[in-house]
Amino acid sequence: MKVRLNGADADLAATKSTQWTWLGAVSNYVFVYDADAKRSLVLPTNNILRIEPVPRRIEPASTVGAADRPVPVD
């Protein structure tokens, strides 16, 4: 997912990847995680302008010893 904060010209940058992982939310806060940097953030909902879901890219699994289903690639 991508997050844009109020007053920002660009999305909130994750350290090494281009997107954040949604952990959850309560009434006043949103919890996000940067898996590559092993860093989480707690963002006040009043400070968030937009949250945009980003579809995960799926590639077929190798046929040698792999299950017959696509494997998510982050």
HELIX and SHEET records of a PDB file:
HELIX    1   1 THR A   45  ASN A   47  5                                   3    
SHEET    1   A 2 LYS A   2  LEU A   5  0                                        
SHEET    2   A 2 ILE A  48  GLU A  52 -1                                        
SHEET    1   B 3 THR A  21  ALA A  25  0                                        
SHEET    2   B 3 TYR A  29  ASP A  34 -1                                        
SHEET    3   B 3 ARG A  39  PRO A  44 -1                                        
SHEET    1   C 2 ARG A  57  GLU A  59  0                                        
SHEET    2   C 2 VAL A  71  VAL A  73 -1                                        
END                                                                             
